[in-house]
Amino acid sequence: MRFLVRELMSRKVNTIEENKSVYQAAKIMAKERKGCVVVVKRGKPVGILTDSDILEKVISKGKDPKKIKVKDVMSSPIITISPNENVAEAARLMRKNLIKRIPVVEKGKLVGIISDSDIARVSPEFIDIIEERLKAKEEGIEPKRIEGRISGICEECGNYSDSLINVNGRWVCETCKDMEEKD
């Protein structure tokens, strides 16, 4: 059975302004019992802050969550999906980017969020994808996001690159990007 993202997504999304503190974000996550908040700037989603981000980038480094701004530790650029997209595409994006949640955006507006557990409830085969993602993470194959770039597997040539660039919705290496620009 095929599902659209809009059929499985949660419509209530916890958000926080990018200049708020990590402490304030953690309070929202704890109160709502959610593992993330979508970071917004003037109402537009610009990043996501997860419980893992807080542990890895703030707490484990001995930083004070009351002094660190969300924008300084959020995951960005944000990966989003349309509510009209097939859930299989959401699963593919999660697997490719080693993430558990994708904010759902329609016409630039945040309308929901979909998680791997939302998908797993209706698609038992997604459990294989989750296991693959966890295995990759255990092996240290986790994408690093730096200034609009991400490490991972090029969707064009299949080679690993420390510097993938998003070109027309696909993550490609410098070589494939240059080849696409020549075409």
N, C-alpha and C positions, 0 to 999 in steps of 0.2 A: 504494500500500500504506500502511495506517495503522499507526503505531507508538505505543506508550505510552512515557512518559518512562522508566519502570522498565527498558524494554528497551534504551535507549541510554545511560542515565546511567552515570557512573563511580561505583562504590560506595566507593572509597577517596577520602576528602576530607581535605585538610590543614586543620587547625584551629589556632587560637591563642586564648588567653585575652585579653580586651580590655585588660588592664593590662600586657601584655608590650610590649616595645619593637618599633619598626618594624624595627630591626636583626635582632632574633630572627625576625621574620616573614620578612624577606628571606632569611635563612639557610635557613629551611624551604623557601621557594619555590625557591631555587637548588639545594638538595640534591635535592628531588623533581622539579626541572625543570618546575614548574607556575607559571602566571602569577597565581595568587591563593591566598589562605587565607581560610577562613570564620572570622569572629570570633565567639567564643562567650562567654557569661556564664552561669556555673553550668550548663554543658553545653547551653544553648539558643543557637541562632544569632541574633546581633543585628546583624551587619554583614558586609561583605566587604571585604578589602583586596587590591587588585590591584597588579601591577607599575606600571601607569600612575598609580595613586594615589601610590605611593612617589616616582616621578619628578616628578610635577606638584606634590605637596603637601609634599614633604620635600626631596629632592635639589635641584630647581631653585630652591628658596627658601633654600638654604644652611643648612638645619636639620640638626642632628646626629641621625641615625637611632637612635643608642643612647639618646638622651634623650627622644625623642618616643614617646608611647604609641600603640598601634594604635588605640584607641578615639577618639583625637583626629583621625585622618586617614582612618578607614574610611568606606566608603559605607554610609549608613544613612538611612532604614529599609531593611532587607533585603527584596528581592523573592524570594519562594520559590514553589515549585510542588509539587503532589502527584505521587507516582510513578504514580498511576493516571490522570493527565491525559494528553490526547493531545499528541503532540509538536508538532502545529500550534499549540497554545496556547502552548507554550514558545517557539516561534518568534515568535508574535505579541507575547508579553511582551518578548522581546529587542528586537524591532523598535521597539515603542512606547517602551521605556525606554532605548534605545540602549546596551544591555549585551551582553556576550558569554557570560556564564555565569549560571546560576540554581541556587542550592542547592535540593535536593529534600528536602522535609520531610514526614514522616508522623506524625501524632499528636504534633506538637511536637518530634519527634526528627529530627535531621539523618541522612538515609539515603543521600545521594548528591549529585552535582552533574552538571548537563548543560550542555554548551557549544555554541556555534554550530558548531564543527567536528564535534562528535558528530552533529549534525543534518544538516550538509552531506554527511557520508559516505553517508547513506541517502536524502537528498532534494536532488537537484540544483537544484530550483527555490528552495531556501533560499539559494542563492548570490545570487539577485536581492535577497533581503531583506538579506543582509549588505552588498551593494553600496549599497543604499538607506540603510542605517544609516551606512556610511562617508561617503557623500556628505553626509548631514545633519550629521555631525560636522565635516567639512571646511568646511561653510557656517556653522559655529558654532551649530547648532541642537542643543545637547547639554543634557539636563535637568540642572538644579541642584537638589540635594536639600537642603532646609532644614527641620529640625524636622518631619518627617513629611509634608512637601510637596515637590512636584517641578514643574519647568517642563516644558511640552510641550503636546500637543494634547488638548483635552477629549474624552473618549470619548462624551459625550452630544451636544454641539452642534457639535463639530469645530473650535472656535475655539482659538487659541493663548492660553495663560495662563502667567504666571510663578508661579502659586500653585495647582497642582492638588492636590486632596485625595482620598485613597483612601476611597471610600464603597462598601461591599459589594463590594470587589474591583475596582472601576472607578475610574480617575482622572478626576475631574470638576472643573470650575471652580466658583468660589464661587456664581455665578448658578444653575448647574444643581444644585448641592448644595442651595441654598435651595429650589429648585422641587421637588426630590425630598422634602425634609422637609415641604413643604406637602401633598404627596399622601398 
